[in-house]
Amino acid sequence: MDAIDALQQRTASPRLKEPAPSEAELEIIYKSGLRAPDHGMLRPWHFLVVKGEAREKLGELFADSLNPDSEEQKRKLRNAPMRAPIVIVAVAEIQEHPKVPPVEQITATAAAIQNMSVAIHALGYSSIWRTGKAAFDDGVKEALGFSAKDEIVGFLYVGTPTVQRDIPENKVEDYFKEWSG
Ligand SMILES: Cc1cc2nc3c(=O)[nH]c(=O)nc-3n(C[C@H](O)[C@H](O)[C@H](O)COP(=O)(O)O)c2cc1C
């Protein structure tokens, strides 16, 4: 797919099914993520790829860490990672740096997520970037091998879309204005 088409046509898909990208396609997706801009070349990003039964373990971790106040909530948390064949957890491991504050390390990781989501679309699959309470929970971060200072920037759910969504229309003039001083 043409790069401009992929950029302009990507949409999120809330429900994703098999097939997931193959290993060779995942390699392309990962390499696309790793071409994100990165101030100071700090490489703050880390990606945990969760597939198959590991998704159930991730759901258990959400349910155990977030103290849901009802059985219904607990069930939802347990099932959350099952909404796609693959979940990529994108984490910014925050480093102290005199010129690159945490926000820039988080935005570099966000750019990597977006590069991956466009690559996923270009390969004929789809994705949705989610966060939610699990992304901001220190217990979840620690169980995944990170620390409270780090940021889970997103869970990228990846697979084949179950429905084709229309592309929402954005008017360029609503967001872009020429500034001439
Ligand atoms: C940082 C970030 C966090 C998001 N978290 C969620 C989320 O937890 N749940 C959700 O349904 N959508 C979430 N979204 C929005 C979806 O990824 C998606 O952009 C939205 O459904 C609109 O669809 P579109 O991307 O096709 O326009 C998030 C987006 C971003 C950038």
The ligand as an ORCA input file, in Angstrom:
! r2SCAN-3c Opt
* xyz 0 1
  C      -2.897      7.685     24.163
  C      -4.169      7.078     23.657
  C      -4.918      6.284     24.496
  C      -6.124      5.707     24.061
  N      -6.839      4.906     24.897
  C      -7.980      4.346     24.471
  C      -8.689      3.448     25.307
  O      -8.274      3.128     26.415
  N      -9.855      2.942     24.838
  C     -10.335      3.260     23.584
  O     -11.409      2.771     23.214
  N      -9.656      4.090     22.767
  C      -8.503      4.635     23.178
  N      -7.804      5.471     22.343
  C      -8.413      5.871     21.035
  C      -8.296      4.816     19.946
  O      -6.976      4.336     19.818
  C      -8.722      5.399     18.590
  O      -7.860      6.424     18.201
  C     -10.149      5.923     18.620
  O     -11.011      4.823     18.802
  C     -10.545      6.682     17.337
  O     -10.385      5.854     16.215
  P      -9.444      6.298     14.992
  O      -8.023      6.211     15.514
  O      -9.768      5.323     13.918
  O      -9.836      7.701     14.644
  C      -6.584      5.993     22.745
  C      -5.798      6.785     21.892
  C      -4.602      7.318     22.336
  C      -3.763      8.164     21.400
*
